[in-house]
Amino acid sequence: MSDSVRVWLWSLAALAGFLVLSYAAVRWVLPLVLPFVLGAVLAEFVNPAVDFLVRGAGRLRVPRALASAVVLLAGAGVLGGLLVLGVTRAVIEIQALVQALPYYYAAVVDLLSRLARELGGVPAALPEALRSFLTRNPEQVQRLLGEVSGALTAILQVFAALPAILTNLLIAFVAAFFLSRDREAMGRFFLGLLPPEARSKVRQAKADVWNTAMGFLKGLFVLVTVTTVLSVTGLTLIGADYALLMGLLVGLADVVPIVGPGAVYLPWAAVEFLSGDGLMALKLVALYAGIVGVRQILEPKVLGEHTGLHPLAILLSMYLGFRLLGGWGFIMGPLIAALLKSVVGSGLLPLFRSPVD
């Protein structure tokens, strides 16, 4: 067996092992230690502000423990206030939407019935699937609205689980405090557990992983936040119902590649147009176009420049992550791709290093 074939087989085996271990870690280990992982991510987010206070703002130099506590408490206060306001408003809108579901059901059934009557003169010109849908629309719409009602009930159940969520957030904040306060000491301790010849590679890989992963998370957070804020503000200004609830839904849809906010805005605009409110449909389309324009301007700068990953690699990792891990895969897929890029670049996992003619 030639050296090039041996290197190629070793690379395939190493890549497969890395992917299997990554999958196992995300599937089974991550749920067990999720609060501490969130704490590490949170510590990385607040470290620039903590470092600024430690270095000194003017002549004031703050001890690192106090700086970490001040920054985290300030962040918790802001986050808690926003969470209380957001949850209160979201619960009000969900309750109103649940009460209005019978009205929406009747309106949709009436709309589809009128559409079926108007198209009744040219049924042969319609696709069989559409004709079948129009003739059976009451049952299908009822089933669809039942699923929507079930989804809203599930959302309300999430609110019922808030005590457990808040407990995990508390653990994450406490972990973030210790990780931020003792950052250098912990780094020296974990590096001391490794062989001396591997420490520089691990240090480089760690720096690359954190830079790429945090760049991706920060970029994604910024994009989703901008989309959500613009959606809530825009929907409020144009007088749309359930502005906060729908804005949050648009923000969640923004995480999904390719589909994005259009998964909410375009069907919504179509329903408004078919219901006879063409002006609201036009407003929704205009708002969607504005958000897409802002996102197209921000995305290359906010996401691409910080991750170092090709857009196709990000898209592929999101798709595979979703297929293998579900909703979490949209975030974990690119993070695993960033980790693979970093460990290969540092030499810890030398894949496909044979020369190319």
Long-range contacts (C-beta under 8 A, 24 or more apart in sequence): 3-354, 4-354, 7-352, 7-353, 7-354, 8-352, 8-354, 11-350, 11-351, 11-352, 11-353, 14-349, 14-351, 15-340, 15-349, 15-351, 18-340, 18-343, 18-349, 19-336, 22-336, 22-339, 22-340, 23-324, 23-325, 26-325, 26-328, 26-332, 26-336, 27-325, 30-332, 34-168, 35-168, 35-169, 35-171, 35-172, 35-175, 36-171, 36-172, 36-175, 38-168, 38-169, 38-172, 38-175, 38-176, 39-171, 39-172, 39-173, 39-174, 39-175, 39-176, 39-179, 40-175, 40-176, 40-179, 41-214, 41-217, 42-72, 42-75, 42-172, 42-173, 42-176, 43-175, 43-176, 43-177, 43-179, 43-180, 43-183, 44-210, 44-214, 45-214, 45-218, 46-71, 46-72, 46-75, 46-176, 46-180, 47-180, 47-183, 50-180, 64-180, 64-181, 65-181, 68-176, 68-177, 68-180, 68-181, 69-177, 71-180, 72-173, 72-176, 72-177, 72-180, 76-173, 86-244, 86-248, 87-159, 87-162, 89-244, 90-244, 90-245, 90-248, 91-156, 91-159, 93-242, 93-244, 93-245, 94-152, 94-155, 94-156, 94-245, 96-242, 97-152, 97-242, 97-245, 98-149, 98-152, 101-145, 101-148, 101-149, 104-145, 105-141, 105-142, 105-145, 107-275, 108-141, 108-145, 108-271, 109-137, 109-138, 109-141, 111-274, 111-275, 112-137, 112-141, 113-137, 115-274, 198-348, 201-346, 201-347, 201-348, 202-346, 202-348, 204-345, 204-346, 205-342, 205-343, 205-345, 205-346, 205-348, 208-341, 208-342, 208-345, 208-346, 209-338, 209-339, 209-342, 209-343, 211-306, 211-308, 212-306, 212-307, 212-308, 212-309, 212-338, 212-341, 212-342, 213-335, 213-338, 213-339, 214-306, 215-303, 215-305, 215-306, 215-307, 215-308, 216-303, 216-306, 216-307, 216-309, 216-314, 216-334, 216-335, 216-338, 217-331, 217-335, 218-302, 218-306, 219-302, 219-303, 219-306, 219-307, 220-255, 220-303, 220-331, 222-298, 222-302, 223-254, 223-295, 223-298, 223-299, 223-302, 223-303, 224-251, 224-254, 224-255, 225-251, 226-294, 226-295, 226-298, 227-251, 227-254, 227-261, 227-291, 227-295, 228-254, 230-287, 230-290, 230-291, 230-294, 231-261, 231-287, 231-291, 234-287, 234-290, 234-291, 235-287, 238-280, 238-283, 238-284, 238-287, 239-280, 240-280, 240-283, 240-284, 250-291, 254-295, 255-330, 255-331, 256-330, 257-314, 257-315, 257-318, 257-319, 257-330, 258-315, 260-292, 260-295, 261-288, 261-291, 261-292, 261-295, 262-288, 262-292, 265-291, 307-334, 307-338, 308-338, 308-341, 309-334, 309-337, 309-338, 309-341, 313-337
